[in-house]
Amino acid sequence: MTQLAVNDLTFEVRESSRRKTLEITVDREGELVIAAPRGTDEQLLRDFVIEKRLWIYKKLAEKTERRRLLPRKEYVNGEGFLYLGRSYRLKRVPNDAQDAPLKLVAGRFQLREEALPDAREHFVRWYSARAADWLTAKVKEQSRRMGVEAAGVTVQDLGYRWGSCGKGNRVYFHWKTILLPRNIAEYVVVHELIHLHEPHHTPAFWRRLERAMPDYERRKAWLARHGIEVEGV
């Protein structure tokens, strides 16, 4: 069983021989997931959902509200911008202070004053370039370890998805992946590389992911709870 429908709620069921308890998470996209010990009876899962349904509706409402209320960046001095899980303060500098519109210098993002009207675009380009380098290196490193071969890496805006695996074994990542902590970004990489073997989120997919990254559930839970926090760029 890979899916469970309870009234108006549909869950993806992820079973693991390592897991001893039931847990429900709400992913970044609002996807509902039940993590369960392998072989858990379906009625037990249904009873657990019914027991937790008020909590589930609350979490779905909170996620919708948080997305609506995400603060927009103002690009003022001292404002924080994430990069691999760390927050770096912004400093606006004179136009002749540096050759590029945006740089990370001595622990600060430096933005030329004349670049202010297009500040978001400059950040997106900067993040995308760093993400391409970092993620390509991680894909090569993890591919060797896992015995898979990706055809290439593309970084772009994927909407509410962190990554995807396309035709011809090419892997795609959202440029915002570079804002996540390193260990969480690594989870996104390994997750997509598993799709080279298992295209869908079947039990075989999760078993293979667990072998490649035994603590993947902890990382995925962090992403489900905190991933939305990187959206206000």
Beta strands, then each sheet from edge to edge (+ up, - down):
strand 1: 3-6
strand 2: 9-16
strand 3: 23-26
strand 4: 32-37
strand 5: 80-83
strand 6: 86-93
strand 7: 102-105
strand 8: 108-112
strand 9: 152-156
strand 10: 163-165
strand 11: 170-174
sheet 1: 1+ 2- 4- 3+
sheet 2: 5+ 6- 8- 7+
sheet 3: 9+ 11+ 10-
end
